[in-house]
């Protein structure tokens, strides 16, 4: 038996819409005027009917807005008006979203007189970037980032000339050597990760340029870029061009920042040595090497020429505490060193001292066998009996400490260590940078690392 509700035929949607339109028209209104008056009217009875449109009913409100946008964009003039509307809205949003002002870390201003080495640290830079983009200018950052990702699919199918390639093919052997020496950028393992990093970097740079153009005190990215470019030898003319476009700060500001960093480094070296000589039984290891410094002049004139200085660079290295704990400190003294040097003329050097022992040879063979067995097991076939097969794990060897070294760079010295006179000047400069007297510095055993020529010149003293 059918119910009463099932007997009532369903009224089609278009019939109900037309009926409502007729009712609206009977009140001297059009659907457009009705909606406009409905949303503008402040009567509490009317307000109660649309008050939830921006709250719990927001998803359906966005659906309604999307349908209106599609209607507006059907014709070219409508698309132009809609783009103008979005442009004005985007300008208002970007204008409202401003990064915090003030001195870092509360704001984005970094003075050249107070800059420290920690500000150039990778973690600090990432924190600064987050303050600029995610906290300060999230809309602009997301807009640029999404536009780059959206256009990436189109770019993938576009032909690219050889000169327009972003990355070149590298010699993998050379690349591996450079990466081991940590003097080159490592490659990102996947192309998607590479694009993500690149697009984030571009988006961050755009936000930094706009923030710097609006307020010159939002200069953290610019001062870091200027420091890097000064060290690369970029001329003042190129720097002015980059500063005009908001990529760097002025070169005078960069030089002032370098002087501040240099002063901090000098004080840090003196504190480093003062603390080390008091609390450590051995002095820091000093590593030096010769370095040719070229002062290039782009515009030559009388008395204004490119010059080359034969100088010396180096650094201090304090051994980690876990290594010092394994040593007998009573054997690492100046007296013990002098005693050992007196025995050098009568010391017998045998070739066997430089040859590997039977134990090390056996360990070397086991390492090779385990590596070959691991590859065979992974890619070809597994052994039937693991107990009688070659072990997949190499024998345990003496572990190298993974404690990060405590390294302090020396100031570049305009003195060559390629002569007896030069090595004397280098040593005097090193002592001066430590802040110690010559008696204090040479009163303890000092280990120095240099090339063969340095050792020969040192012995000539």
Secondary structure, DSSP 8 states (H G I E B T S, - for coil): ---HHHHS----HHHHHHHHHHHHHHTT--HHHHHHHHHH---HHHHHHHGGGGTTTHHHHHHHHHHHHHHHTTSHHHHHHHHHHHHHHHHHHHHH-----SBTTTSSB--TTT--GGGGSHHHHHHHHHIIIIII-HHHHHHHHHHHHHHHHHHHTS---GGG-SS----HHHHHHHHHTT-S----SSHHHHHHHHHHHHHHHHHHHHHHHH-TT--HHHHHHHHHHHHTT--HHHHHHHHHTTSS--HHHHHHHHHHHHHHHHHHHHHHHHHHHHH-SS--EEEEEEEEEEE--SS-BTTB--EEEEEEEEEEEE--HHHHTTS-GGGSSHHHHHHHHHTGGG----GGGGS--HHHHHHHHHHHHHHHHHHHHHHT---S-TTTS--SS------------EEEE---BS--SSSHHHHHHHHHHHHHHHT--HHHHTTS---EE--HHHHHHHHT-
